[in-house]
Amino acid sequence: MNDPKTPRPQDSKPPRYAILVAGGSGTRMGASQPKQFLNLLGEPVLLHTLRRFSEHALGIQQCVLVLPQDQFTTWHQLCAQHQVQIPHTIVAGGATRWASVRNGLAHLAGQPAGVVAVHDGVRPLTPRSVIEATFQAAHNHGAAVAAVVPKDSVRGLNQQGSYALNRARLRLVQTPQCFDLELLQRAYQLPELTTFTDDASVVEDLHPIYLVEGDYRNLKITTPEDLLVAEAILRAEQPTE
């Protein structure tokens, strides 16, 4: 979608890692359990997400799942209930999303250089093509983020009221957000700022962010309506007998 730097030459695929961050409480869902554990067509939302990143064709060597410490037991129980055999490592999250990603990165400290994806644990519908394209773009450019053009008209706010914005010049940011592993580790050595809204905002002072075409199906489950839409999309993806 844009090209802030001359791309690196494409060569053999570097090692790939993924950090899935799932620290939600389910408050906006009005649910009795965290949204990452809600039932989505018979399985927890987080399991759907983990499965997307475990697809063999993506070649992800290590998947780190970041959860609040007090949710470990629930996740282990769900894995036993659903007979989950997908290899992954669980790491305790921090007080903020920034701290949680930093904890996930710390677990990868001993890994060889490569590309790491950071992904919302409650985005269970990400197409493999988007994940692959974002990994490849990060390999070529250092930092890449999936994003889509807003569908609706957008307005900004000012003291006089509001003003129209050109949505063609705006993007709605999604995950995965993929980075050269050493670059992201360097960015997370800097102090946390209140202006950090995602990993791209942590990195952008060090390196330009390349945008990759996202997908409108790649929704983040935040409200009850999102769960209904996710169910409909998953049903549509299932092969017909």
Summary of the structure (lengths in Angstrom):
residues: 241
radius of gyration: 18.0
end to end distance: 37.7
largest distance: 57.9
contacts: 740
relative contact order: 0.19
helix: 34%
strand: 24%
